[in-house]
Amino acid sequence: MPKTKKAEWARPLIEFTGARIRRARESLEMTQTEFLARAGLGHHVNWLSDVEHGKHSIDPHELKRIADSAGFPVDWFLDTEYDRRPMTAPMTRIEWERLYADPERAEIHWQIDQLLRRVLDRATG
């Protein structure tokens, strides 16, 4: 079955999602190869590069695997208004950066938060 071209209305969302995937990967300071391995996706880096540059869309199941492995909610990759929503509690490095103008301060708070979450998980698990 030949591939069909995506409707033009979908193009902005495909590009937005790809840019978010790239931003998530870069926030973790990972190469494309490392990022694909972490998500457990067997694709070649060319596939991820095409997704990040909005050249093609991503399967919802693959997006869920990326979101889970990167520690981001799926909504963050799809909702163009996500950054404007009121925040209850920051969970990701990106969300901490929304709180502070200083990236170093955001990084420190994110690392402390991650440490406390691991301690809590071990204490309750």
Buried (B, 14 or more C-beta within 10 A) or exposed (E): EEEEEEEEEEEEBBBBBBBBBBBBBEBBEBEBEEBBEBBEBEBEEEBBEBBBEBEEBBEEEBBBBBBBBBBBBEEBBBBEEBEEEEEEEBBBBBBBBBEBEEEEEBBEBBEEBBEEEEEEEEEEE
